[in-house]
């Protein structure tokens, strides 16, 4: 007979060996998870989104990590339903459910529901036996694809892994159009600075993926950006693409964000604002579009400081930012930092608002990098706006003391050295 301790060890080993979100080292802080939750909500899960199952799975994991266990189970259930609907194979079971069942095995185990957890462990074993990987020693391509899509939502190191996993999935199952598209998007994300031309082989992969996935306007916008970087005149194509994007339901994957970036970089910031406002006119309640429009005003302010916006547009920019802050409560601290750095500081406008935002931020629980940025910005604010040099030095010291290399830390160190004050240099 197996002892209770041995049985528990065996179950823990099996759970640890699963391929699912709980075993993929997706460690993130609470604030990062809250921001990612906002991002996933903006992606949308309308009919035709080929990643609906993966979106729900990741949402389930995030909600669990945030302590919303019942919400997590609901998302895991939606994921299973979405996979069955999307695959439309006539069977309720398939390899695309391995990750989902693994998540549910973990979910039940964490709640102390051993029998239910064992049920899902058995379901995973059955699927892996019925649907073995086409390539011995490798994961099933469906698992690689979901793992790759998930890792794309995290840091650069994870995105590099995503490129490799998509490549493996496509090698074994080359007929999945959405995998090719996401593989190319992942390649672009890790290829270097946005203002540098892409390598010819990546540009060619983008062209082929775009031809095979003509309805993916997000990829189409990225492709036009890449062509513009290489010196091609894309103005007419951008106008045609804008008409298509405006007709689509707004979401992070609709193409509106990369399209606006294209306009900003290669057409004009003012035309980007016009396009963003047109999108908002068609969908006035969409928070994503309000954020896009606020960003367009930020770009305009930042790049044309010698040609400031007229007062009416300044008021519009501030109004949009205030709305966006209220609509994205979990991302609001980052949005406030953007607001005070790129709108208020550049325009020297509405300082009462700026003071209030700074006070709110100083009381907030910020990530180390965000706190360092805040201290640097606030030091400049109190110096230039309130002429409080001693207070400014105190906050430059606070920024310099945070052991995180960034332009904000370097800026504070420079200010301290200029004031003949010793700053940390480690």
N, C-alpha and C positions, 0 to 999 in steps of 0.2 A: 504493500500500500504506500502511496506517495503521501508524505506528511503535508500539513497545511503550509509550512514554511517552504517546502520544495515546490508545492503547487503555485504559491505566490511568486516565487522566483521565476518559475517557468513562464507565468503570465507576464511578468515584467520584462523578461527577455523577449517574448513574442511582441509585446507592445513596442519595445525599443527597436525591433528589427523592421517594423512597418515603414512603408513609404507614405507619409502623410504630413500635414502641416506641423503636427506636434513633434516630429523628428527631424525637421529640415533646418534647424538652427535659425529660426526667424526671430531671434531675440531682439526686442525693441523696447524702448521706454514707453511709459504710458502715454506721454504726449505724442510720440511718434505714431503709436497705434491709433490714437484718436484722429490724428491728421489723415492717416491712411484710410480710416473709416469714412471720412468725408470724401476722399478721393474716389473710393469705390462706389459710394452713393451717386457721385456725379457721372460715373461711367455709364450707368443705366443698364437695365436688363430687358429692354424691349425685344419683341420678336425679331429674329434675324441676327441678334448678337450671338456669335458662335462661341463666345466664352462665358455664357451665362452660368453654366454649372461651376466653372472655376471661380467666378466672381462670388457666388453664394458660398462655396467652400471656404474661401479666404475670409469672407465676412463672418462666417461661423466661427472660425478660429480666432479672429480679432475680438469678437464679442465675448468669447470664452475667456480670453486673456484679460479682458477688461472687467470680468466678473459678472457678465450678463449671460448666465449659463442657459437659461430657458430660451433666450433669443438665439444663442448659438445653435441649439438643437433645431430650432425652426429653420435657420439658414441651411444647416446640413440636410434637412429634409427637402428643402427647396432645391438644393444642389442635385440630389438624387433624382428628383422629378424632372429637373431641367435636362440632365444627361439622357434620361430615358426618352424624353420628348425630342431632343435634338438629334440623337443618333438614329431614331426611327428605323430600327432594325427588325422589328417584330418580336424582339426579346426584351424582357425587363432587365436582364443581366448582361454585363459585358465588362471588359477590362477598364473602361472609363470610370467604373465605380470602385476600383481598388482604393484610391485615395480617400474617397468619401466614406467607405466602410471603415477604413483605418481611423479616420477622424472620429467616427461614432464609437469605435472600440475604445479609443482614448477617452472620449467624453463620458461614457458609462463607467469606465475604470476610475476616473477622477472623482466620480460621485459615489464610489464604493459599490457600484452595481456590477458585481463580478460575473454573474450569469449572463447578463445582457452583453457585457464586454466580450465574453467568450463566444457568444453567438456571432458577433461581428468579426472576431478573429477567425472563426470557422468559415464565414462567408468569404473573407479575403483569401484563405487557403484554397477554397473551392475555385474562386475566380482565377487564381494564379495557375492552378492545375489545368483548368479548362481552356485558358487563354495564355499559353506560355509565350515568352518573348521570342520573336523570329530570330533573334541573335543570341546565341548561348552566352551566358555570363553577363548579359546586360538586362536592364529593366525593360518592361514592355513600353513601346513607343507612346502609348496613351499616358503612362506615368511620367515619362520624360517630358512630354509636352506640358502637362499640368504643372510639373515642378518648375519647368522653365518659365511658364507664364507667371507663376507666383513669384519667383525670384526676381523677375523684372521690376517688381514693385518695391524692391529694397535697394541697398547700396550698390556701389560700382562693382565690388568684388562679386556680389551675388549676380549682377547683370552679366558679368563675364562668364559665370557658370551657366547662366541661362542660354547664352549663345551656343555653348557646347552641347547642352541638353537638347535644344531645338535641332541642332545639326544631327545628333544621334537619332532623334525621333523621325526626322525626315528621311534619313538614310534607310530606315526600316519600313517606313510607311509614307512614300513620297506623294500620295494623292490627296493629302489634306492641305487645301489651299490656305486656310487660316494659319497653319503652322509656318508655311513659307513666309507669309506676310509678317507674322510676329517675329520670326527669326531675323528678317531684314530690319525691322524696327529696333530689335535688340542690338543688332550690329551697328546701326546708326548711333544708338545711345552710348555706345562704348568706344566710338571711333575717334573721339577727340573733341576739341573746341568746336562750337557750332559755327564759328566764322571761318573755319578752315575748310578748304575743298576736300571732298571725300575721295578715297582711292577709287580708281576706275573700276576695279572689280566689284566694289560695293555698289557703286552707281549702276552697274550693269545688273546686279542682283535686284536692285530696287526696280529697275525698268521692267524686268521679267515678272517680278512679283506683282507690280502694278497692272501689267497686261492680264495676268491670270486672276486678279482680284479687282476688277474695274469699279466695283461699288464701294471699295474702301477709300473714302475720301481723306481719311487721316494719312494713309500712305501716300495718296496723290499729292497732298500738301507737302509732306516731307520730301517727296521726289522733286517737286518744283523748287523747293529751297535748295536742294543739292545741285540742281541745274543752274540756279541763279549764282550759287557760289562759284561755279565753273565759268561764269561770265555770260551765260545765255540770257537773252531778253525774254522774260516770262510774263510780262505785264498782261498781254491778251489772254494767256492761259490762266493766269491768276483770277482775272475777272470772270472767266467762264466757270472756273472752279468755285468761286464765291457764290455764284448763282445756285450751284448744286448744293453747296453746304448750307445755304440759307433755307433750302427746301427740306432739309433733313431735320428730324427731331433732335434738339440740342442735347449733346452729351460730350463727355471727354473724348470719345472716339468718333464724334461726328466730323472732326477735321477743323473745327473752328479755332482751336488754340494754335496749331501749327500754321494755319492760314493767316491768322493775325500776326504771328511772328514773321511770316513771309512778307506781309505788307509792310510791317515796321522796318524790316532790314533792307528790303529791295524796292519798295515803291514809295511810301511816305507814312510817317506817324499820323498825319492828319487824315489820310485816307483809311488807315487802320481804325481810327476813332469812328469815322463815318460808317464803316462796315460793322463794327461792334454795336453801334447804336441802332443800325438797321436790324441786326439780329435780335436786339432787345425789344425793338418795336414789334417784331413778329411774335416774340415769346416774352412778354413783359414780366412774367413771374419767375423766370428761371434764374436761380442764384448763380449758376455757373457763368451765365452770360453777363451778369452784373460784375462778377469778378474779372472776367475777360475785359469788359469795358473799363473797369478801374485800372487794370494793368496798362491798357492802351494810353490812358491819360498819364500814368506814371512814366511810360516810355517817352511820351511827348515832352513832359516837363524835364526829364533827365537830359534828353539830347538837344534841347533847344532853350538852354537857360538864357541865352542872349536874345531870344525871341519869345517872351513869356506868353502864356495863354491869356486871353481876354477874361475879365472878371467873371463873366457868366459861365465860362467853361471851368474856371477854377472852382466855382461853387458846385458845379456839376461833379467834378472829380472828387471833392470832399464829401459830397452827398452820397456818391456811389460807394466810397470807402466805408462810410459809416454804416450803410446798408449791408455791405459784404461782411463787415465785422459782426453784425448781429445775426447774419444768416449762417456764418461758419463759427459757431461758438468754440469749437475745439481747435480751430486753426487761428483764432482771433489774435493771439499774441504775435504770431509771425506776420499777420496782416497789419497789425498796429505798428510793428517795427518798420515794415515797408512804407506805411503811410507817413510816419514821422521822418523817416530818412529821405524818402523820394518825393514827397509832396510838400509837407509842411516846411522842412528845412530848406528845400530848394526855392520855395516861393515866399518864405518869410511871411506866411499868411495864417491867420487864425491861431495865434499863439496860445490863446486860452484853451483851445482844443488840444494843442500839443502838450501843454502842461498837464492836463487831465490824463491824456493817454500815457504820458511818462509815469505819472504817479500810479496809475493802474498797473503798468508793466513792472515797476519796481517792487510791487507787492506780490507779483505773480511767481508761480513755480516754473522757472524757465530751464531749458536745457543749457548746459555749460556754454556752448557756442552762442546761443541766443542771449544769454546773460552778459557775456563779454561784449557782444555787439551793442546791447542796450547801454551798458556803462560808457562805452566809447561815444555813442551818439548823445547820451545825456550830458556827458562832460562838455561836449561842444555846444550843446543847447544852452546850458546854464552860463557858459562863458560868453557866447555871442549874443544871446537874447537878454540875459539877466545880469551880465557883467559880474558874475560871481567867480573870480579866478581861483580862490581857495577851494571852493566846492568842486570846480572843474578838475583841479589837480587830484582831489580825493577820488573822483570817479575814474580818471585816467589810471590812477594807481590800482583801483579795483579791477579794471579791465586788464592791465598788464600782469596782475597776479594770477589770473586764471591760466592754467597751463594748457592752452589750446592755441596752436599757430594759426593765425588768420590776419587779414589786412587790418582788421579793427585793433588787434593787439599791437601790430607794428605801428599803427597810427598813434595809439596812446603812448607807446614807448618813445616815439619821435617827439611828441608833444612834451613829455616829461624831460627828455634830454634837452630840448630847446629851453625849458624852464630851469635847466641845471639841477634837475632832481634825478637821483639814481633810480633806475627802473630795473625790474628783473629782466634777465636776458636769457634765461634757460629755455 
